[in-house]
Amino acid sequence: MNFSEFLRAMVSSPPLAIVSLLTIGVILVNGWTDAPNAIATCISTKSMPPRAAILMATFFNFLGIVVMTAFNASVAMTIYNMVDFGGNEQQALIALCAALVAIVLWATAASYFGIPTSESHALIAGLSGAAIAVHGSMSGINGGEWIKVLYGLGISLVLGFVMGYVTSKTINATCRNMDRRKTNKFFKHSQVGGAAAMAFMHGAQDGQKFIGVFLLGSVLAGGAAVSTTATVPFWLMLMCSVVMALGTSIGGMRIIKTVGMDMVKLEKHQGFAADLAAAGCLLISSLTGIPVSTTHTKTTSIMGVGAAKRLSALNMGIVKEMMLAWILTFPGCGLVGYLMAKLFLQIF
């Protein structure tokens, strides 16, 4: 449906209005707690001021959503088909709403402590917990799609670190005998391009994930059975990128400080290395249809860059906090999604 038809449907269908508002809330929280990772390094190295970086991220998030969804929407379809809430559409819609509430609660708590958790994994965990609550078993989980998440977890942790380390070492070796002032000027401009690439890939990955949830909610709210394919309208891509940008402008600076400043002190060439490595890892994952965490990919690439300098350059206290948050996200948000679904099904 087009945007005007969607607005009319929201007015006439309270379930669609509720699930749409909750999904927009989750996208907003993603922009608040996740999207800032894309521009954290270019702001922390003073290559771009925050307002300009947010505006740039808005445009390239949108571009990433449009281009990648048109070219390869497999990430969105992975999320769309990951869980089965059962044949009862009303019950399925209630469970989906409960999962979205759980994701917002988990992400808000993480933001309060300034910890860059993965909204991708919170989304997957919340949906899975709600599906388990509906069925009372693991039968609501699509194992074929879930295995892609496990692949993505390994890719984002290992490949992000390795690519960050190798890219940083390569740049250091290439520029060892060059004038430092000239290279700083070059990498200041290059890092803007690196941040744009990261924002593009964030849209390509995370934008598709939330589009998948929005499509699932729209189908359930319309009382229809979930099919294995769906068409992504242009207005949905635009709305997703704008809401993400709004979230980044509201509360992104705390995450930017944690990732770009507190974890490791980066110079301009190191910030560029981290952006280039993370964007490359995300591109590989998107083209293969594997939903990875942009947070994990970016932060592990920064860790790799820091390790290339020396291990002592890493603030291990911050690293341990983030690793603990990552470990707790699947069971923690999954449990919240399960409990919220049980509660919602009892109330509604």
C-alpha positions as a Markdown table, in Angstrom:
| # | Residue | x | y | z |
|---|---|---|---|---|
| 1 | Met | 0.0 | 0.0 | 0.0 |
| 2 | Asn | 1.1 | 3.6 | -0.5 |
| 3 | Phe | 1.6 | 6.0 | 2.4 |
| 4 | Ser | -1.9 | 7.6 | 2.3 |
| 5 | Glu | -3.5 | 4.2 | 2.3 |
| 6 | Phe | -1.3 | 3.2 | 5.2 |
| 7 | Leu | -2.5 | 6.3 | 7.2 |
| 8 | Arg | -6.1 | 5.6 | 6.5 |
| 9 | Ala | -5.6 | 2.0 | 7.6 |
| 10 | Met | -4.0 | 3.1 | 10.8 |
| 11 | Val | -7.0 | 5.3 | 11.6 |
| 12 | Ser | -9.5 | 2.5 | 10.9 |
| 13 | Ser | -7.4 | -0.3 | 12.6 |
| 14 | Pro | -6.3 | 0.3 | 16.2 |
| 15 | Pro | -4.1 | -2.9 | 16.1 |
| 16 | Leu | -2.2 | -1.6 | 13.1 |
| 17 | Ala | -1.8 | 1.8 | 14.8 |
| 18 | Ile | -0.4 | 0.2 | 18.0 |
| 19 | Val | 2.0 | -2.1 | 16.2 |
| 20 | Ser | 3.2 | 0.7 | 13.9 |
| 21 | Leu | 3.8 | 3.1 | 16.8 |
| 22 | Leu | 5.7 | 0.4 | 18.7 |
| 23 | Thr | 7.8 | -0.4 | 15.7 |
| 24 | Ile | 8.6 | 3.3 | 15.2 |
| 25 | Gly | 9.6 | 3.4 | 18.9 |
| 26 | Val | 12.0 | 0.6 | 18.4 |
| 27 | Ile | 13.5 | 2.3 | 15.3 |
| 28 | Leu | 13.9 | 5.5 | 17.3 |
| 29 | Val | 15.7 | 3.6 | 20.1 |
| 30 | Asn | 17.9 | 2.0 | 17.5 |
| 31 | Gly | 18.9 | 5.5 | 16.3 |
| 32 | Trp | 19.4 | 6.5 | 19.9 |
| 33 | Thr | 21.6 | 3.6 | 21.0 |
| 34 | Asp | 22.9 | 1.8 | 17.8 |
| 35 | Ala | 23.2 | 4.2 | 14.9 |
| 36 | Pro | 25.6 | 6.5 | 16.7 |
| 37 | Asn | 28.3 | 3.8 | 16.4 |
| 38 | Ala | 28.5 | 4.6 | 12.7 |
| 39 | Ile | 29.6 | 8.1 | 13.3 |
| 40 | Ala | 31.3 | 7.7 | 16.7 |
| 41 | Thr | 34.9 | 7.7 | 15.4 |
| 42 | Cys | 34.6 | 10.7 | 13.0 |
| 43 | Ile | 33.1 | 12.8 | 15.8 |
| 44 | Ser | 35.6 | 11.7 | 18.5 |
| 45 | Thr | 38.6 | 12.5 | 16.2 |
| 46 | Lys | 37.0 | 15.9 | 15.4 |
| 47 | Ser | 36.8 | 15.1 | 11.7 |
| 48 | Met | 33.2 | 16.2 | 11.7 |
| 49 | Pro | 31.0 | 18.2 | 14.2 |
| 50 | Pro | 28.1 | 16.2 | 15.7 |
| 51 | Arg | 25.3 | 18.0 | 13.9 |
| 52 | Ala | 26.9 | 17.6 | 10.5 |
| 53 | Ala | 27.7 | 14.0 | 11.2 |
| 54 | Ile | 24.1 | 13.2 | 12.2 |
| 55 | Leu | 22.7 | 14.9 | 9.0 |
| 56 | Met | 25.2 | 12.9 | 6.9 |
| 57 | Ala | 24.2 | 9.7 | 8.7 |
| 58 | Thr | 20.5 | 10.4 | 8.0 |
| 59 | Phe | 21.2 | 10.6 | 4.2 |
| 60 | Phe | 23.4 | 7.6 | 4.0 |
| 61 | Asn | 21.2 | 5.5 | 6.3 |
| 62 | Phe | 18.4 | 6.2 | 3.9 |
| 63 | Leu | 20.6 | 5.5 | 0.9 |
| 64 | Gly | 21.7 | 2.2 | 2.4 |
| 65 | Ile | 18.2 | 1.1 | 3.1 |
| 66 | Val | 17.0 | 2.0 | -0.5 |
| 67 | Val | 20.0 | 0.6 | -2.4 |
| 68 | Met | 20.4 | -2.6 | -0.4 |
| 69 | Thr | 16.7 | -3.4 | -0.1 |
| 70 | Ala | 16.3 | -2.9 | -3.9 |
| 71 | Phe | 19.4 | -5.0 | -4.6 |
| 72 | Asn | 19.1 | -7.6 | -1.9 |
| 73 | Ala | 16.4 | -7.7 | 0.7 |
| 74 | Ser | 17.4 | -11.0 | 2.2 |
| 75 | Val | 18.3 | -9.5 | 5.6 |
| 76 | Ala | 14.7 | -8.1 | 5.9 |
| 77 | Met | 13.3 | -11.4 | 4.9 |
| 78 | Thr | 15.4 | -13.3 | 7.4 |
| 79 | Ile | 13.9 | -11.2 | 10.2 |
| 80 | Tyr | 10.5 | -11.5 | 8.6 |
| 81 | Asn | 10.6 | -15.3 | 8.6 |
| 82 | Met | 12.6 | -15.9 | 11.8 |
| 83 | Val | 9.7 | -16.7 | 14.1 |
| 84 | Asp | 6.3 | -18.2 | 13.8 |
| 85 | Phe | 3.7 | -16.7 | 16.3 |
| 86 | Gly | 1.1 | -19.4 | 15.3 |
| 87 | Gly | -2.1 | -19.4 | 13.3 |
| 88 | Asn | -4.1 | -17.1 | 15.6 |
| 89 | Glu | -3.5 | -13.7 | 14.1 |
| 90 | Gln | -4.8 | -11.8 | 17.2 |
| 91 | Gln | -2.6 | -13.8 | 19.5 |
| 92 | Ala | 0.4 | -13.4 | 17.2 |
| 93 | Leu | -0.1 | -9.6 | 17.0 |
| 94 | Ile | -0.2 | -9.4 | 20.9 |
| 95 | Ala | 3.0 | -11.4 | 21.1 |
| 96 | Leu | 4.7 | -9.1 | 18.5 |
| 97 | Cys | 3.7 | -6.0 | 20.5 |
| 98 | Ala | 5.1 | -7.6 | 23.7 |
| 99 | Ala | 8.4 | -8.3 | 21.9 |
| 100 | Leu | 8.6 | -4.7 | 20.7 |
| 101 | Val | 8.0 | -3.4 | 24.3 |
| 102 | Ala | 10.7 | -5.7 | 25.6 |
| 103 | Ile | 13.2 | -4.4 | 23.1 |
| 104 | Val | 12.5 | -0.8 | 24.0 |
| 105 | Leu | 12.8 | -1.6 | 27.7 |
| 106 | Trp | 16.1 | -3.4 | 27.2 |
| 107 | Ala | 17.6 | -0.7 | 25.0 |
| 108 | Thr | 16.5 | 2.1 | 27.2 |
| 109 | Ala | 18.2 | 0.5 | 30.2 |
| 110 | Ala | 21.4 | 0.0 | 28.2 |
| 111 | Ser | 21.3 | 3.6 | 27.1 |
| 112 | Tyr | 20.9 | 4.8 | 30.7 |
| 113 | Phe | 24.2 | 3.1 | 31.5 |
| 114 | Gly | 25.8 | 4.3 | 28.3 |
| 115 | Ile | 26.5 | 0.8 | 27.1 |
| 116 | Pro | 26.3 | 0.2 | 23.3 |
| 117 | Thr | 24.2 | -3.0 | 23.2 |
| 118 | Ser | 23.2 | -4.6 | 19.9 |
| 119 | Glu | 19.6 | -3.7 | 18.9 |
| 120 | Ser | 19.9 | -6.3 | 16.3 |
| 121 | His | 20.4 | -9.0 | 18.9 |
| 122 | Ala | 17.8 | -7.5 | 21.2 |
| 123 | Leu | 15.3 | -7.6 | 18.3 |
| 124 | Ile | 16.0 | -11.2 | 17.6 |
| 125 | Ala | 16.0 | -12.2 | 21.2 |
| 126 | Gly | 12.7 | -10.3 | 22.0 |
| 127 | Leu | 10.9 | -11.9 | 19.0 |
| 128 | Ser | 12.2 | -15.3 | 19.9 |
| 129 | Gly | 11.2 | -15.0 | 23.5 |
| 130 | Ala | 7.7 | -13.9 | 22.6 |
| 131 | Ala | 7.3 | -16.8 | 20.0 |
| 132 | Ile | 8.4 | -19.3 | 22.7 |
| 133 | Ala | 5.8 | -17.9 | 25.0 |
| 134 | Val | 3.0 | -18.3 | 22.4 |
| 135 | His | 3.9 | -21.9 | 21.7 |
| 136 | Gly | 5.1 | -23.0 | 25.1 |
| 137 | Ser | 8.1 | -24.5 | 23.3 |
| 138 | Met | 10.8 | -23.9 | 20.7 |
| 139 | Ser | 8.5 | -24.9 | 17.8 |
| 140 | Gly | 7.9 | -21.2 | 17.0 |
| 141 | Ile | 11.6 | -20.7 | 16.1 |
| 142 | Asn | 12.7 | -21.1 | 12.5 |
| 143 | Gly | 16.1 | -22.8 | 13.0 |
| 144 | Gly | 17.2 | -22.3 | 9.4 |
| 145 | Glu | 16.9 | -18.5 | 9.9 |
| 146 | Trp | 18.3 | -18.5 | 13.4 |
| 147 | Ile | 21.5 | -20.2 | 12.4 |
| 148 | Lys | 22.3 | -17.2 | 10.2 |
| 149 | Val | 22.2 | -15.1 | 13.5 |
| 150 | Leu | 24.9 | -17.4 | 15.0 |
| 151 | Tyr | 27.0 | -17.1 | 11.9 |
| 152 | Gly | 26.5 | -13.3 | 12.1 |
| 153 | Leu | 27.6 | -13.2 | 15.7 |
| 154 | Gly | 30.9 | -15.0 | 14.8 |
| 155 | Ile | 31.5 | -12.8 | 11.8 |
| 156 | Ser | 30.9 | -9.5 | 13.6 |
| 157 | Leu | 33.2 | -10.4 | 16.5 |
| 158 | Val | 36.1 | -12.1 | 14.7 |
| 159 | Leu | 36.1 | -10.5 | 11.2 |
| 160 | Gly | 35.5 | -7.0 | 12.7 |
| 161 | Phe | 38.5 | -7.3 | 15.0 |
| 162 | Val | 40.8 | -8.9 | 12.4 |
| 163 | Met | 39.9 | -6.4 | 9.7 |
| 164 | Gly | 40.4 | -3.5 | 12.1 |
| 165 | Tyr | 43.8 | -4.9 | 13.1 |
| 166 | Val | 45.0 | -5.6 | 9.5 |
| 167 | Thr | 43.7 | -2.3 | 8.1 |
| 168 | Ser | 45.4 | -0.3 | 10.8 |
| 169 | Lys | 48.7 | -2.1 | 10.4 |
| 170 | Thr | 48.5 | -1.6 | 6.6 |
| 171 | Ile | 47.9 | 2.1 | 6.9 |
| 172 | Asn | 50.7 | 2.5 | 9.5 |
| 173 | Ala | 53.2 | 0.6 | 7.3 |
| 174 | Thr | 52.1 | 2.6 | 4.2 |
| 175 | Cys | 52.3 | 6.1 | 5.8 |
| 176 | Arg | 55.3 | 5.4 | 8.1 |
| 177 | Asn | 57.7 | 7.8 | 6.3 |
| 178 | Met | 55.1 | 10.4 | 5.2 |
| 179 | Asp | 54.7 | 13.9 | 6.6 |
| 180 | Arg | 52.3 | 13.6 | 9.6 |
| 181 | Arg | 50.6 | 16.9 | 8.9 |
| 182 | Lys | 49.7 | 16.0 | 5.3 |
| 183 | Thr | 48.5 | 12.5 | 6.3 |
| 184 | Asn | 46.3 | 14.0 | 9.1 |
| 185 | Lys | 44.7 | 16.3 | 6.6 |
| 186 | Phe | 44.1 | 13.4 | 4.2 |
| 187 | Phe | 42.7 | 11.1 | 6.8 |
| 188 | Lys | 40.4 | 13.8 | 8.2 |
| 189 | His | 38.6 | 14.0 | 4.8 |
| 190 | Ser | 38.9 | 10.2 | 4.3 |
| 191 | Gln | 37.3 | 9.6 | 7.6 |
| 192 | Val | 34.2 | 11.5 | 6.5 |
| 193 | Gly | 34.0 | 9.1 | 3.6 |
| 194 | Gly | 34.5 | 6.2 | 6.0 |
| 195 | Ala | 31.7 | 7.4 | 8.3 |
| 196 | Ala | 29.4 | 7.8 | 5.3 |
| 197 | Ala | 30.2 | 4.2 | 4.3 |
| 198 | Met | 29.4 | 3.0 | 7.9 |
| 199 | Ala | 26.1 | 4.9 | 7.9 |
| 200 | Phe | 25.2 | 3.4 | 4.5 |
| 201 | Met | 25.9 | -0.1 | 5.8 |
| 202 | His | 24.1 | 0.6 | 9.0 |
| 203 | Gly | 21.0 | 1.4 | 6.9 |
| 204 | Ala | 21.6 | -1.7 | 4.8 |
| 205 | Gln | 21.7 | -3.9 | 7.8 |
| 206 | Asp | 19.7 | -2.5 | 10.7 |
| 207 | Gly | 17.2 | -0.6 | 8.4 |
| 208 | Gln | 16.3 | -3.9 | 6.7 |
| 209 | Lys | 15.8 | -5.7 | 10.1 |
| 210 | Phe | 13.2 | -3.2 | 11.3 |
| 211 | Ile | 11.6 | -3.1 | 7.9 |
| 212 | Gly | 11.1 | -6.8 | 8.3 |
| 213 | Val | 9.4 | -6.3 | 11.7 |
| 214 | Phe | 7.2 | -3.5 | 10.3 |
| 215 | Leu | 6.1 | -5.7 | 7.4 |
| 216 | Leu | 5.3 | -8.6 | 9.8 |
| 217 | Gly | 3.3 | -6.3 | 12.1 |
| 218 | Ser | 1.4 | -4.8 | 9.2 |
| 219 | Val | 0.4 | -8.3 | 7.9 |
| 220 | Leu | -0.7 | -9.5 | 11.3 |
| 221 | Ala | -2.6 | -6.3 | 12.0 |
| 222 | Gly | -4.5 | -6.8 | 8.7 |
| 223 | Gly | -5.6 | -10.2 | 9.9 |
| 224 | Ala | -3.7 | -12.0 | 7.2 |
| 225 | Ala | -1.5 | -15.1 | 7.4 |
| 226 | Val | 2.2 | -14.4 | 7.1 |
| 227 | Ser | 3.6 | -15.3 | 3.7 |
| 228 | Thr | 7.2 | -16.0 | 3.0 |
| 229 | Thr | 7.7 | -12.9 | 0.7 |
| 230 | Ala | 6.7 | -9.2 | 1.0 |
| 231 | Thr | 7.2 | -6.0 | -1.0 |
| 232 | Val | 9.0 | -3.1 | 0.7 |
| 233 | Pro | 7.4 | 0.3 | -0.1 |
| 234 | Phe | 9.6 | 3.4 | -0.7 |
| 235 | Trp | 7.9 | 5.4 | 2.0 |
| 236 | Leu | 8.7 | 2.8 | 4.6 |
| 237 | Met | 12.4 | 3.1 | 3.8 |
| 238 | Leu | 12.3 | 6.8 | 4.1 |
| 239 | Met | 10.4 | 6.8 | 7.4 |
| 240 | Cys | 12.8 | 4.3 | 8.8 |
| 241 | Ser | 15.9 | 6.4 | 8.0 |
| 242 | Val | 14.3 | 9.6 | 9.3 |
| 243 | Val | 13.2 | 8.1 | 12.6 |
| 244 | Met | 16.7 | 6.6 | 13.1 |
| 245 | Ala | 18.3 | 10.0 | 12.6 |
| 246 | Leu | 15.9 | 11.6 | 15.1 |
| 247 | Gly | 16.9 | 9.0 | 17.7 |
| 248 | Thr | 20.6 | 9.7 | 17.0 |
| 249 | Ser | 20.1 | 13.5 | 17.5 |
| 250 | Ile | 18.2 | 12.9 | 20.7 |
| 251 | Gly | 20.5 | 10.7 | 22.7 |
| 252 | Gly | 23.4 | 9.5 | 20.6 |
| 253 | Met | 26.2 | 11.4 | 22.2 |
| 254 | Arg | 26.5 | 9.1 | 25.2 |
| 255 | Ile | 27.1 | 6.1 | 23.0 |
| 256 | Ile | 29.5 | 8.1 | 20.8 |
| 257 | Lys | 31.5 | 9.0 | 23.9 |
| 258 | Thr | 31.7 | 5.4 | 25.1 |
| 259 | Val | 32.6 | 3.9 | 21.7 |
| 260 | Gly | 34.7 | 6.7 | 20.1 |
| 261 | Met | 36.4 | 8.2 | 23.2 |
| 262 | Asp | 36.4 | 6.1 | 26.3 |
| 263 | Met | 37.2 | 2.6 | 24.9 |
| 264 | Val | 40.4 | 3.7 | 23.0 |
| 265 | Lys | 41.8 | 7.1 | 22.0 |
| 266 | Leu | 41.9 | 7.2 | 18.3 |
| 267 | Glu | 43.8 | 9.4 | 15.8 |
| 268 | Lys | 42.3 | 10.3 | 12.5 |
| 269 | His | 44.0 | 7.5 | 10.5 |
| 270 | Gln | 42.9 | 5.0 | 13.2 |
| 271 | Gly | 39.3 | 6.2 | 13.0 |
| 272 | Phe | 39.4 | 5.8 | 9.2 |
| 273 | Ala | 40.8 | 2.3 | 9.6 |
| 274 | Ala | 38.0 | 1.3 | 12.0 |
| 275 | Asp | 35.3 | 2.7 | 9.7 |
| 276 | Leu | 36.8 | 1.0 | 6.6 |
| 277 | Ala | 37.1 | -2.3 | 8.3 |
| 278 | Ala | 33.6 | -2.3 | 9.8 |
| 279 | Ala | 32.0 | -1.1 | 6.6 |
| 280 | Gly | 33.7 | -3.9 | 4.7 |
| 281 | Cys | 32.6 | -6.5 | 7.2 |
| 282 | Leu | 29.0 | -5.3 | 7.0 |
| 283 | Leu | 29.0 | -5.3 | 3.2 |
| 284 | Ile | 30.1 | -8.9 | 3.1 |
| 285 | Ser | 27.4 | -9.8 | 5.6 |
| 286 | Ser | 24.6 | -7.9 | 3.8 |
| 287 | Leu | 25.4 | -9.4 | 0.4 |
| 288 | Thr | 25.3 | -12.9 | 1.9 |
| 289 | Gly | 22.0 | -12.1 | 3.7 |
| 290 | Ile | 23.4 | -12.7 | 7.2 |
| 291 | Pro | 22.0 | -10.3 | 9.9 |
| 292 | Val | 25.0 | -9.1 | 11.9 |
| 293 | Ser | 25.2 | -6.5 | 14.7 |
| 294 | Thr | 26.5 | -3.2 | 13.5 |
| 295 | Thr | 27.4 | -2.4 | 17.1 |
| 296 | His | 29.5 | -5.5 | 17.5 |
| 297 | Thr | 31.2 | -5.0 | 14.1 |
| 298 | Lys | 32.1 | -1.4 | 14.7 |
| 299 | Thr | 33.3 | -1.8 | 18.3 |
| 300 | Thr | 35.4 | -4.9 | 17.5 |
| 301 | Ser | 36.9 | -3.1 | 14.6 |
| 302 | Ile | 37.9 | -0.3 | 17.0 |
| 303 | Met | 39.3 | -2.9 | 19.4 |
| 304 | Gly | 41.3 | -4.3 | 16.5 |
| 305 | Val | 42.7 | -0.9 | 15.6 |
| 306 | Gly | 43.6 | -0.3 | 19.3 |
| 307 | Ala | 45.3 | -3.7 | 19.5 |
| 308 | Ala | 47.3 | -2.9 | 16.4 |
| 309 | Lys | 48.7 | 0.1 | 18.3 |
| 310 | Arg | 49.2 | -1.8 | 21.6 |
| 311 | Leu | 46.9 | -3.8 | 23.8 |
| 312 | Ser | 47.4 | -1.4 | 26.6 |
| 313 | Ala | 45.7 | 1.3 | 24.5 |
| 314 | Leu | 42.4 | -0.4 | 25.1 |
| 315 | Asn | 40.3 | 0.6 | 28.1 |
| 316 | Met | 39.7 | -3.0 | 29.3 |
| 317 | Gly | 37.1 | -1.8 | 31.8 |
| 318 | Ile | 34.9 | -0.4 | 29.0 |
| 319 | Val | 35.6 | -3.5 | 26.8 |
| 320 | Lys | 34.5 | -5.9 | 29.6 |
| 321 | Glu | 31.3 | -3.8 | 30.2 |
| 322 | Met | 30.4 | -4.1 | 26.6 |
| 323 | Met | 31.2 | -7.8 | 26.3 |
| 324 | Leu | 29.0 | -8.5 | 29.4 |
| 325 | Ala | 26.2 | -6.5 | 27.8 |
| 326 | Trp | 26.6 | -8.5 | 24.6 |
| 327 | Ile | 26.5 | -11.8 | 26.4 |
| 328 | Leu | 23.5 | -10.9 | 28.4 |
| 329 | Thr | 21.4 | -9.5 | 25.5 |
| 330 | Phe | 20.2 | -12.9 | 24.1 |
| 331 | Pro | 19.1 | -14.5 | 27.4 |
| 332 | Gly | 18.1 | -11.1 | 29.0 |
| 333 | Cys | 16.0 | -9.6 | 26.3 |
| 334 | Gly | 14.7 | -13.0 | 25.3 |
| 335 | Leu | 13.5 | -13.5 | 28.9 |
| 336 | Val | 11.9 | -10.0 | 29.0 |
| 337 | Gly | 10.2 | -10.8 | 25.6 |
| 338 | Tyr | 8.9 | -14.1 | 27.0 |
| 339 | Leu | 7.5 | -12.5 | 30.2 |
| 340 | Met | 6.0 | -9.6 | 28.4 |
| 341 | Ala | 4.3 | -11.9 | 25.9 |
| 342 | Lys | 2.9 | -14.0 | 28.7 |
| 343 | Leu | 1.7 | -10.9 | 30.5 |
| 344 | Phe | 0.1 | -9.3 | 27.4 |
| 345 | Leu | -1.6 | -12.6 | 26.4 |
| 346 | Gln | -3.2 | -12.7 | 29.9 |
| 347 | Ile | -4.3 | -9.1 | 29.9 |
| 348 | Phe | -5.5 | -8.8 | 26.2 |
